[in-house]
């Protein structure tokens, strides 16, 4: 590889090391994983998704650590409170590429702590923020800090036009996208029902107290109490927007979610005689109760027959060519669970199934297995990576399937057998040979990568980004589809290294190198930055970048092009090259999802969500701004390829079932066999 092509450390550590959520890796990793996260442990720590970079500061020339969740210990975040009890709030600009040096800008953690504090945007705990109700930078904060219930009441005031100087649309979007962070959905629904049922006199009697409360919290813009019709209309407007935002997730919950629109509908029907103007809204509520109603018996039976494929762990060949649809917790999958002797049982399970239920299914299968004459005692469920790392799940853990790494398998064993667990033989051996990729065109492979990435990215509900970073295991909704996107990113990265290192012929390796650079260029051209950067980082894998003879055989045109791609992947100056690129693109586009989560994580960790009982709504506004950026990426539909020729379907099946080696030690051994260190 040319001297000018400085290899980057890989941006994504293999997903197989992401299994610390259930107590950490056996052998000491648990303390590292759990000690840093404390009570706010996330479902699959972002510190296992984004890498640990080191870069040199242009000013000092000294290497400094850049935030990267690839380290065992969590990053050292800037203090959430500054001098005088002030709270630092990062702006939404960190998500869209802005890196200005104004007083309203807190840059991403590629800045040192001193730089962070000097450029922080500060707001007081009482919600002043340099602009009263309009507050802090970035277009102003819609609401000052307040209790969750009072924020809900202020939202209703805004929906009824009773708050001046507040953008109702932005405030409503901010609140609905982020309310799971500070207000449980059940409590939010309860407040809406209470406000709808209040009598006019009670409301007027409460108005003075509400206004006094508003003045205390800095939100005294209310122009007077709402009358009965205004209040009920405001509640219905907010409820309809809530139901529309969470429609797919609420449908998954069946009767649990259906009770809210049904109760609101019954209340509204009783008020029709007094407020006939609500008749259209009552009909709309009736339709919502039907939309969220429990599926019919026919639909349930149809769903039972459908078993959804998950990547290579639980895929079915006949289903891999079907367009991807969003996964829900009730979807059923087939799963192999291995025993210490590498025999296995196949179970059929819900995606959201608890570990305790999985073990019960395994025990039932083993009871009738001829290979297991003695029923095991106390079983535990363990994830074993291809490198031999282990993570033990707790019985209460849910939806563990999407957290598994590319070549990670589930084992059921007794606690005393943990040390004897070994990876499957096929995960620790490799067979050299020619790749199928030689017979496929770079254009066709790139097209299929883009189409599949778009399908996966489109399946992610925008609220999953918030749930992944802020709630983790305690979230009401699991970020199942987002975790699959992250797994795909890791899979593509290791696919690049695997294909090159399995090729023994030097001329063919050079051809593969050229093809991958061309694939990266085509993905970038089609605005799929997920696969573009995954391919680039796969080529920057140390096991690939050390192949000097292979890189020297690459034509100068391709070497120069790859240097440009490395520049886009350069993490310096808070990934400025990447951010400049993505801000120049128009939808539809597929962003590099791990960096979105890095920005959200920085925003979450750098300032408090609560100040006592008061919610820092400025922070909620910034989070919602970042979600709106993600929404913009998908505001246009990507044109999907519908060709059905045999070669086309063959390439499609290949791209959707990548066979990869994710054991870095094994990849490096393969590299040294191809080009020993002394060559």
Beta strands, then each sheet from edge to edge (+ up, - down):
strand 1: 54-56
strand 2: 63-65
strand 3: 87-88
strand 4: 122-123
strand 5: 332-338
strand 6: 344-350
strand 7: 379-384
strand 8: 390-392
strand 9: 409-414
strand 10: 610-611
strand 11: 614-615
sheet 1: 1+ 2-
sheet 2: 3+ 4-
sheet 3: 6+ 5- 9- 7+ 8-
sheet 4: 10+ 11-
end
